[in-house]
Amino acid sequence: MAKPKVLVTRKIPPPGLEIVSEYCDLDLYEGYEPIPNAELLSRIRDKDGLLCLLTDKIDKSVYDASPRLRVVSSYSVGCEHIDVDEATKRRIYVTNTPGVLTEATADLTWALLMATARRIVEADSFVRKGLWKHWHPELMLGHKVHGKVLGIIGLGRIGEAVARRAKGFKMKILYYDKIRKRDLEEQLGAEYKDLEDLLKESDFVTIHVSLNPDTYHLINESRLKLMRPSTILLNAARGPVIDQKALAKALKEGRIAGAGLDVYEKEPIDLDDDLMRLYNVVLLPHIGSAEIETRSKMAELAARNLISVLKGQMPPHLVNPEVLKLRPLSDVKMM
């Protein structure tokens, strides 16, 4: 039996490609930049499977170009780049890689919190530019973290992991989620608040929600006005959850103290974006999961999701379980 044909849109860490190569006829796009759309449409035509990244737009045009496509495996947790509903209609399985990056993203959130509160990036630049001439009692004064109030928007896996770290800093933990988590309230000592009250009462606000119509610009100009001048806002979830122009305006006017961002409305962030000219914001290039071990686990999981479907087996993480009714795994099996 001939091996199924699979397109992988970027080089991923081991053992991802090794697993795919063992079972499939692999077509790898080896460019460092995202695969151009025209090339994606050309190379997907005879493929049975696709392993893609969050930088790849997988929509009707891709499905139209690939009549044999049976599975789209995304090397990511979020699937905003994939038209999942259309994939389901066309009986295409969609998978993702949740869970493995929880701790890495929570660690990154804390790195952002500490770096922003204590002005670490700004202080590093100050030293490197030769501006540090002597110690002074008011040099690089930042914001206290220990014992402060942390507001968590979205108490899912990552939000919970962030909260557990906050306990070590003896912080008061507030949270907002569309579903109240009474069991976690007891475990974490967390207090449920509606969003507006959380924004008013928190010293630090950190975002851990998925992107959907309800969360787009969840933090907008009116909600930024609810925060105190000493509040620091953090986002390691999805960029469009924050109205970026409104955030830049609030930071510039001193209506909030600072922000730490790993994600943006448009990635990469434009060099002429207002945020680029502000000293009270820490900007990272979407590295929430950028640990060697974590990225390798993501690659392995993305590969095993893909192979499982092509073997006619239930993948570890299926995004669209409705597809099982339209196309049983026994009909997908190719090996």
Contacts in CASP RR format, 6 or more apart in sequence:
PFRMAT RR
TARGET T0000
AUTHOR 0000-0000-0000
METHOD contacts of the structure
MODEL  1
MAKPKVLVTRKIPPPGLEIVSEYCDLDLYEGYEPIPNAELLSRIRDKDGL
LCLLTDKIDKSVYDASPRLRVVSSYSVGCEHIDVDEATKRRIYVTNTPGV
LTEATADLTWALLMATARRIVEADSFVRKGLWKHWHPELMLGHKVHGKVL
GIIGLGRIGEAVARRAKGFKMKILYYDKIRKRDLEEQLGAEYKDLEDLLK
ESDFVTIHVSLNPDTYHLINESRLKLMRPSTILLNAARGPVIDQKALAKA
LKEGRIAGAGLDVYEKEPIDLDDDLMRLYNVVLLPHIGSAEIETRSKMAE
LAARNLISVLKGQMPPHLVNPEVLKLRPLSDVKMM
1 334 0 8 1.000
1 335 0 8 1.000
2 25 0 8 1.000
3 23 0 8 1.000
3 24 0 8 1.000
3 25 0 8 1.000
3 335 0 8 1.000
4 23 0 8 1.000
4 24 0 8 1.000
4 25 0 8 1.000
4 48 0 8 1.000
4 49 0 8 1.000
4 70 0 8 1.000
4 310 0 8 1.000
4 334 0 8 1.000
4 335 0 8 1.000
5 24 0 8 1.000
5 25 0 8 1.000
5 27 0 8 1.000
5 46 0 8 1.000
5 47 0 8 1.000
5 48 0 8 1.000
5 49 0 8 1.000
5 68 0 8 1.000
6 20 0 8 1.000
6 24 0 8 1.000
6 25 0 8 1.000
6 26 0 8 1.000
6 27 0 8 1.000
6 47 0 8 1.000
6 48 0 8 1.000
6 49 0 8 1.000
6 50 0 8 1.000
6 51 0 8 1.000
6 306 0 8 1.000
6 310 0 8 1.000
7 27 0 8 1.000
7 28 0 8 1.000
7 29 0 8 1.000
7 40 0 8 1.000
7 43 0 8 1.000
7 44 0 8 1.000
7 47 0 8 1.000
7 49 0 8 1.000
7 50 0 8 1.000
7 51 0 8 1.000
8 17 0 8 1.000
8 20 0 8 1.000
8 26 0 8 1.000
8 27 0 8 1.000
8 28 0 8 1.000
8 29 0 8 1.000
8 50 0 8 1.000
8 51 0 8 1.000
9 29 0 8 1.000
9 34 0 8 1.000
9 35 0 8 1.000
9 40 0 8 1.000
9 50 0 8 1.000
9 51 0 8 1.000
9 52 0 8 1.000
9 53 0 8 1.000
9 56 0 8 1.000
10 29 0 8 1.000
10 31 0 8 1.000
10 34 0 8 1.000
10 35 0 8 1.000
10 53 0 8 1.000
10 55 0 8 1.000
10 75 0 8 1.000
11 17 0 8 1.000
11 28 0 8 1.000
11 30 0 8 1.000
11 31 0 8 1.000
12 51 0 8 1.000
12 75 0 8 1.000
12 295 0 8 1.000
12 298 0 8 1.000
12 299 0 8 1.000
12 302 0 8 1.000
13 292 0 8 1.000
13 295 0 8 1.000
13 296 0 8 1.000
13 298 0 8 1.000
13 299 0 8 1.000
14 296 0 8 1.000
14 299 0 8 1.000
15 296 0 8 1.000
15 299 0 8 1.000
15 300 0 8 1.000
15 303 0 8 1.000
16 299 0 8 1.000
16 300 0 8 1.000
16 302 0 8 1.000
16 303 0 8 1.000
17 26 0 8 1.000
17 28 0 8 1.000
17 299 0 8 1.000
17 303 0 8 1.000
19 300 0 8 1.000
19 303 0 8 1.000
19 304 0 8 1.000
19 307 0 8 1.000
20 26 0 8 1.000
20 51 0 8 1.000
20 303 0 8 1.000
20 306 0 8 1.000
20 307 0 8 1.000
23 307 0 8 1.000
23 310 0 8 1.000
23 311 0 8 1.000
23 335 0 8 1.000
24 48 0 8 1.000
24 49 0 8 1.000
24 306 0 8 1.000
24 307 0 8 1.000
24 310 0 8 1.000
27 43 0 8 1.000
27 47 0 8 1.000
29 35 0 8 1.000
29 39 0 8 1.000
29 40 0 8 1.000
29 43 0 8 1.000
34 53 0 8 1.000
34 55 0 8 1.000
34 56 0 8 1.000
35 43 0 8 1.000
35 56 0 8 1.000
37 57 0 8 1.000
37 61 0 8 1.000
40 56 0 8 1.000
40 62 0 8 1.000
41 61 0 8 1.000
41 62 0 8 1.000
41 65 0 8 1.000
42 65 0 8 1.000
44 50 0 8 1.000
44 62 0 8 1.000
44 65 0 8 1.000
44 66 0 8 1.000
44 69 0 8 1.000
45 65 0 8 1.000
45 66 0 8 1.000
46 68 0 8 1.000
47 66 0 8 1.000
47 68 0 8 1.000
47 69 0 8 1.000
48 68 0 8 1.000
48 69 0 8 1.000
48 70 0 8 1.000
48 71 0 8 1.000
48 310 0 8 1.000
48 334 0 8 1.000
49 69 0 8 1.000
49 70 0 8 1.000
49 71 0 8 1.000
49 72 0 8 1.000
49 73 0 8 1.000
49 306 0 8 1.000
49 310 0 8 1.000
50 58 0 8 1.000
50 62 0 8 1.000
50 66 0 8 1.000
50 69 0 8 1.000
50 71 0 8 1.000
50 72 0 8 1.000
50 73 0 8 1.000
51 73 0 8 1.000
51 74 0 8 1.000
51 75 0 8 1.000
51 302 0 8 1.000
51 303 0 8 1.000
51 306 0 8 1.000
52 58 0 8 1.000
52 72 0 8 1.000
52 73 0 8 1.000
52 74 0 8 1.000
52 75 0 8 1.000
52 81 0 8 1.000
52 82 0 8 1.000
53 74 0 8 1.000
53 75 0 8 1.000
53 76 0 8 1.000
54 74 0 8 1.000
54 75 0 8 1.000
54 76 0 8 1.000
54 78 0 8 1.000
54 80 0 8 1.000
54 81 0 8 1.000
55 81 0 8 1.000
55 267 0 8 1.000
56 81 0 8 1.000
57 81 0 8 1.000
58 72 0 8 1.000
58 81 0 8 1.000
58 82 0 8 1.000
58 83 0 8 1.000
58 87 0 8 1.000
59 82 0 8 1.000
59 83 0 8 1.000
59 86 0 8 1.000
60 83 0 8 1.000
60 86 0 8 1.000
62 69 0 8 1.000
63 69 0 8 1.000
63 83 0 8 1.000
63 86 0 8 1.000
63 87 0 8 1.000
63 90 0 8 1.000
63 92 0 8 1.000
69 90 0 8 1.000
69 92 0 8 1.000
70 92 0 8 1.000
70 93 0 8 1.000
70 309 0 8 1.000
70 310 0 8 1.000
70 332 0 8 1.000
70 334 0 8 1.000
71 92 0 8 1.000
71 93 0 8 1.000
71 94 0 8 1.000
71 95 0 8 1.000
71 305 0 8 1.000
71 306 0 8 1.000
71 309 0 8 1.000
71 310 0 8 1.000
71 315 0 8 1.000
71 332 0 8 1.000
72 82 0 8 1.000
72 87 0 8 1.000
72 92 0 8 1.000
72 93 0 8 1.000
72 94 0 8 1.000
72 95 0 8 1.000
73 94 0 8 1.000
73 95 0 8 1.000
73 96 0 8 1.000
73 302 0 8 1.000
73 303 0 8 1.000
73 305 0 8 1.000
73 306 0 8 1.000
73 309 0 8 1.000
73 315 0 8 1.000
74 81 0 8 1.000
74 82 0 8 1.000
74 94 0 8 1.000
74 95 0 8 1.000
74 96 0 8 1.000
74 97 0 8 1.000
74 302 0 8 1.000
74 319 0 8 1.000
75 97 0 8 1.000
75 298 0 8 1.000
75 299 0 8 1.000
75 302 0 8 1.000
76 96 0 8 1.000
76 97 0 8 1.000
76 298 0 8 1.000
77 96 0 8 1.000
77 97 0 8 1.000
77 98 0 8 1.000
77 99 0 8 1.000
77 101 0 8 1.000
78 96 0 8 1.000
78 210 0 8 1.000
78 211 0 8 1.000
78 238 0 8 1.000
79 94 0 8 1.000
79 96 0 8 1.000
79 319 0 8 1.000
80 211 0 8 1.000
80 238 0 8 1.000
82 94 0 8 1.000
82 319 0 8 1.000
84 94 0 8 1.000
84 319 0 8 1.000
84 320 0 8 1.000
87 93 0 8 1.000
87 94 0 8 1.000
87 320 0 8 1.000
87 323 0 8 1.000
88 94 0 8 1.000
88 320 0 8 1.000
88 322 0 8 1.000
88 323 0 8 1.000
88 326 0 8 1.000
89 326 0 8 1.000
91 323 0 8 1.000
91 326 0 8 1.000
91 327 0 8 1.000
92 323 0 8 1.000
93 309 0 8 1.000
93 315 0 8 1.000
93 318 0 8 1.000
93 320 0 8 1.000
93 323 0 8 1.000
93 327 0 8 1.000
93 332 0 8 1.000
94 318 0 8 1.000
94 319 0 8 1.000
94 320 0 8 1.000
94 323 0 8 1.000
95 302 0 8 1.000
95 305 0 8 1.000
95 306 0 8 1.000
95 309 0 8 1.000
95 315 0 8 1.000
95 316 0 8 1.000
95 317 0 8 1.000
95 318 0 8 1.000
95 319 0 8 1.000
96 305 0 8 1.000
96 317 0 8 1.000
96 319 0 8 1.000
97 297 0 8 1.000
97 298 0 8 1.000
97 301 0 8 1.000
97 302 0 8 1.000
97 305 0 8 1.000
97 317 0 8 1.000
98 157 0 8 1.000
98 317 0 8 1.000
99 157 0 8 1.000
100 294 0 8 1.000
100 297 0 8 1.000
100 298 0 8 1.000
100 301 0 8 1.000
101 288 0 8 1.000
101 289 0 8 1.000
101 294 0 8 1.000
101 297 0 8 1.000
101 298 0 8 1.000
102 157 0 8 1.000
102 158 0 8 1.000
102 161 0 8 1.000
103 161 0 8 1.000
103 294 0 8 1.000
104 288 0 8 1.000
104 289 0 8 1.000
104 290 0 8 1.000
104 291 0 8 1.000
104 294 0 8 1.000
105 158 0 8 1.000
105 161 0 8 1.000
105 236 0 8 1.000
105 288 0 8 1.000
105 289 0 8 1.000
106 158 0 8 1.000
106 159 0 8 1.000
106 161 0 8 1.000
106 162 0 8 1.000
106 164 0 8 1.000
106 165 0 8 1.000
107 165 0 8 1.000
107 291 0 8 1.000
108 236 0 8 1.000
108 262 0 8 1.000
108 284 0 8 1.000
108 287 0 8 1.000
108 288 0 8 1.000
108 289 0 8 1.000
108 290 0 8 1.000
109 158 0 8 1.000
109 162 0 8 1.000
109 206 0 8 1.000
109 208 0 8 1.000
109 234 0 8 1.000
109 236 0 8 1.000
110 162 0 8 1.000
110 165 0 8 1.000
112 234 0 8 1.000
112 236 0 8 1.000
112 260 0 8 1.000
112 261 0 8 1.000
112 262 0 8 1.000
112 282 0 8 1.000
112 284 0 8 1.000
113 145 0 8 1.000
113 204 0 8 1.000
113 206 0 8 1.000
113 232 0 8 1.000
113 234 0 8 1.000
113 260 0 8 1.000
114 120 0 8 1.000
114 145 0 8 1.000
115 121 0 8 1.000
115 260 0 8 1.000
115 282 0 8 1.000
116 232 0 8 1.000
116 234 0 8 1.000
116 258 0 8 1.000
116 259 0 8 1.000
116 260 0 8 1.000
116 280 0 8 1.000
116 281 0 8 1.000
116 282 0 8 1.000
117 142 0 8 1.000
117 143 0 8 1.000
117 144 0 8 1.000
117 145 0 8 1.000
117 204 0 8 1.000
117 232 0 8 1.000
118 142 0 8 1.000
118 143 0 8 1.000
118 145 0 8 1.000
119 140 0 8 1.000
119 141 0 8 1.000
119 142 0 8 1.000
120 282 0 8 1.000
121 282 0 8 1.000
122 140 0 8 1.000
122 279 0 8 1.000
123 140 0 8 1.000
126 132 0 8 1.000
126 140 0 8 1.000
143 203 0 8 1.000
143 230 0 8 1.000
143 232 0 8 1.000
143 257 0 8 1.000
145 169 0 8 1.000
145 171 0 8 1.000
145 204 0 8 1.000
146 169 0 8 1.000
146 170 0 8 1.000
146 171 0 8 1.000
147 169 0 8 1.000
147 170 0 8 1.000
147 171 0 8 1.000
147 172 0 8 1.000
148 169 0 8 1.000
148 171 0 8 1.000
148 172 0 8 1.000
148 203 0 8 1.000
148 204 0 8 1.000
149 171 0 8 1.000
149 172 0 8 1.000
149 174 0 8 1.000
149 201 0 8 1.000
149 202 0 8 1.000
149 203 0 8 1.000
149 204 0 8 1.000
150 162 0 8 1.000
150 163 0 8 1.000
150 166 0 8 1.000
150 171 0 8 1.000
150 172 0 8 1.000
150 173 0 8 1.000
150 174 0 8 1.000
150 202 0 8 1.000
150 203 0 8 1.000
150 204 0 8 1.000
150 206 0 8 1.000
151 173 0 8 1.000
151 174 0 8 1.000
151 175 0 8 1.000
151 176 0 8 1.000
151 193 0 8 1.000
151 198 0 8 1.000
151 201 0 8 1.000
151 202 0 8 1.000
151 204 0 8 1.000
151 205 0 8 1.000
151 206 0 8 1.000
152 159 0 8 1.000
152 162 0 8 1.000
152 163 0 8 1.000
152 173 0 8 1.000
152 174 0 8 1.000
152 175 0 8 1.000
152 176 0 8 1.000
152 190 0 8 1.000
152 206 0 8 1.000
152 208 0 8 1.000
153 175 0 8 1.000
153 176 0 8 1.000
153 177 0 8 1.000
153 195 0 8 1.000
153 198 0 8 1.000
153 205 0 8 1.000
153 206 0 8 1.000
153 207 0 8 1.000
153 208 0 8 1.000
153 209 0 8 1.000
153 218 0 8 1.000
154 175 0 8 1.000
154 176 0 8 1.000
154 177 0 8 1.000
154 207 0 8 1.000
154 208 0 8 1.000
154 209 0 8 1.000
155 163 0 8 1.000
155 175 0 8 1.000
155 177 0 8 1.000
155 181 0 8 1.000
155 184 0 8 1.000
155 190 0 8 1.000
155 208 0 8 1.000
156 177 0 8 1.000
156 181 0 8 1.000
156 208 0 8 1.000
158 208 0 8 1.000
158 236 0 8 1.000
158 237 0 8 1.000
159 175 0 8 1.000
159 206 0 8 1.000
159 208 0 8 1.000
160 184 0 8 1.000
160 188 0 8 1.000
162 206 0 8 1.000
162 208 0 8 1.000
163 173 0 8 1.000
163 175 0 8 1.000
163 184 0 8 1.000
163 188 0 8 1.000
163 190 0 8 1.000
164 188 0 8 1.000
166 173 0 8 1.000
167 173 0 8 1.000
167 188 0 8 1.000
167 189 0 8 1.000
171 204 0 8 1.000
172 191 0 8 1.000
173 188 0 8 1.000
173 189 0 8 1.000
173 190 0 8 1.000
173 191 0 8 1.000
174 190 0 8 1.000
174 191 0 8 1.000
174 192 0 8 1.000
174 193 0 8 1.000
174 198 0 8 1.000
174 201 0 8 1.000
174 202 0 8 1.000
175 181 0 8 1.000
175 190 0 8 1.000
175 191 0 8 1.000
175 192 0 8 1.000
175 193 0 8 1.000
175 198 0 8 1.000
176 192 0 8 1.000
176 193 0 8 1.000
176 194 0 8 1.000
176 195 0 8 1.000
176 198 0 8 1.000
177 192 0 8 1.000
178 214 0 8 1.000
180 192 0 8 1.000
181 190 0 8 1.000
181 192 0 8 1.000
184 190 0 8 1.000
185 191 0 8 1.000
185 192 0 8 1.000
193 201 0 8 1.000
195 218 0 8 1.000
195 223 0 8 1.000
196 223 0 8 1.000
196 226 0 8 1.000
198 205 0 8 1.000
199 205 0 8 1.000
199 223 0 8 1.000
199 226 0 8 1.000
199 227 0 8 1.000
199 231 0 8 1.000
200 226 0 8 1.000
200 227 0 8 1.000
200 228 0 8 1.000
202 227 0 8 1.000
202 231 0 8 1.000
203 228 0 8 1.000
203 230 0 8 1.000
203 231 0 8 1.000
203 232 0 8 1.000
204 231 0 8 1.000
204 232 0 8 1.000
204 233 0 8 1.000
204 234 0 8 1.000
205 227 0 8 1.000
205 231 0 8 1.000
205 232 0 8 1.000
205 233 0 8 1.000
205 234 0 8 1.000
206 233 0 8 1.000
206 234 0 8 1.000
206 235 0 8 1.000
206 236 0 8 1.000
207 218 0 8 1.000
207 219 0 8 1.000
207 233 0 8 1.000
207 234 0 8 1.000
207 235 0 8 1.000
207 236 0 8 1.000
207 237 0 8 1.000
207 241 0 8 1.000
207 242 0 8 1.000
208 236 0 8 1.000
208 237 0 8 1.000
209 215 0 8 1.000
209 218 0 8 1.000
209 237 0 8 1.000
209 238 0 8 1.000
209 241 0 8 1.000
210 237 0 8 1.000
210 238 0 8 1.000
211 237 0 8 1.000
211 238 0 8 1.000
211 239 0 8 1.000
211 240 0 8 1.000
211 241 0 8 1.000
215 238 0 8 1.000
215 241 0 8 1.000
216 240 0 8 1.000
216 241 0 8 1.000
217 240 0 8 1.000
217 241 0 8 1.000
217 242 0 8 1.000
217 243 0 8 1.000
218 241 0 8 1.000
218 242 0 8 1.000
219 233 0 8 1.000
219 241 0 8 1.000
219 242 0 8 1.000
219 243 0 8 1.000
219 246 0 8 1.000
219 247 0 8 1.000
220 243 0 8 1.000
220 246 0 8 1.000
221 243 0 8 1.000
221 246 0 8 1.000
221 249 0 8 1.000
221 250 0 8 1.000
224 233 0 8 1.000
224 243 0 8 1.000
224 246 0 8 1.000
224 247 0 8 1.000
224 250 0 8 1.000
224 255 0 8 1.000
224 256 0 8 1.000
225 250 0 8 1.000
225 255 0 8 1.000
227 233 0 8 1.000
227 250 0 8 1.000
227 255 0 8 1.000
227 256 0 8 1.000
228 256 0 8 1.000
229 254 0 8 1.000
229 255 0 8 1.000
229 256 0 8 1.000
229 257 0 8 1.000
230 257 0 8 1.000
231 256 0 8 1.000
231 257 0 8 1.000
231 258 0 8 1.000
232 256 0 8 1.000
232 257 0 8 1.000
232 258 0 8 1.000
232 259 0 8 1.000
232 260 0 8 1.000
233 242 0 8 1.000
233 247 0 8 1.000
233 256 0 8 1.000
233 258 0 8 1.000
233 259 0 8 1.000
233 260 0 8 1.000
234 259 0 8 1.000
234 260 0 8 1.000
234 261 0 8 1.000
235 241 0 8 1.000
235 242 0 8 1.000
235 259 0 8 1.000
235 260 0 8 1.000
235 261 0 8 1.000
235 262 0 8 1.000
235 263 0 8 1.000
236 262 0 8 1.000
236 263 0 8 1.000
236 288 0 8 1.000
237 263 0 8 1.000
238 263 0 8 1.000
239 261 0 8 1.000
239 263 0 8 1.000
239 264 0 8 1.000
239 265 0 8 1.000
239 267 0 8 1.000
240 265 0 8 1.000
242 261 0 8 1.000
242 265 0 8 1.000
244 264 0 8 1.000
244 265 0 8 1.000
244 273 0 8 1.000
244 275 0 8 1.000
245 274 0 8 1.000
247 259 0 8 1.000
247 275 0 8 1.000
248 273 0 8 1.000
248 274 0 8 1.000
248 275 0 8 1.000
248 278 0 8 1.000
249 274 0 8 1.000
250 256 0 8 1.000
251 258 0 8 1.000
251 259 0 8 1.000
251 275 0 8 1.000
251 278 0 8 1.000
251 280 0 8 1.000
251 281 0 8 1.000
252 274 0 8 1.000
252 278 0 8 1.000
254 280 0 8 1.000
257 280 0 8 1.000
258 280 0 8 1.000
258 281 0 8 1.000
259 275 0 8 1.000
259 280 0 8 1.000
259 281 0 8 1.000
259 282 0 8 1.000
260 281 0 8 1.000
260 282 0 8 1.000
260 283 0 8 1.000
260 284 0 8 1.000
261 275 0 8 1.000
261 281 0 8 1.000
261 282 0 8 1.000
261 283 0 8 1.000
261 284 0 8 1.000
262 284 0 8 1.000
262 285 0 8 1.000
262 286 0 8 1.000
262 287 0 8 1.000
262 288 0 8 1.000
263 286 0 8 1.000
264 273 0 8 1.000
264 286 0 8 1.000
267 286 0 8 1.000
268 285 0 8 1.000
269 275 0 8 1.000
269 276 0 8 1.000
269 283 0 8 1.000
270 276 0 8 1.000
275 281 0 8 1.000
275 283 0 8 1.000
276 283 0 8 1.000
289 295 0 8 1.000
289 298 0 8 1.000
301 316 0 8 1.000
301 317 0 8 1.000
304 315 0 8 1.000
304 316 0 8 1.000
305 315 0 8 1.000
305 316 0 8 1.000
305 317 0 8 1.000
305 318 0 8 1.000
306 315 0 8 1.000
308 314 0 8 1.000
308 315 0 8 1.000
308 316 0 8 1.000
309 315 0 8 1.000
309 329 0 8 1.000
309 332 0 8 1.000
310 332 0 8 1.000
310 333 0 8 1.000
310 334 0 8 1.000
310 335 0 8 1.000
311 333 0 8 1.000
311 334 0 8 1.000
311 335 0 8 1.000
312 329 0 8 1.000
312 330 0 8 1.000
312 332 0 8 1.000
312 333 0 8 1.000
312 334 0 8 1.000
313 329 0 8 1.000
314 329 0 8 1.000
318 324 0 8 1.000
END
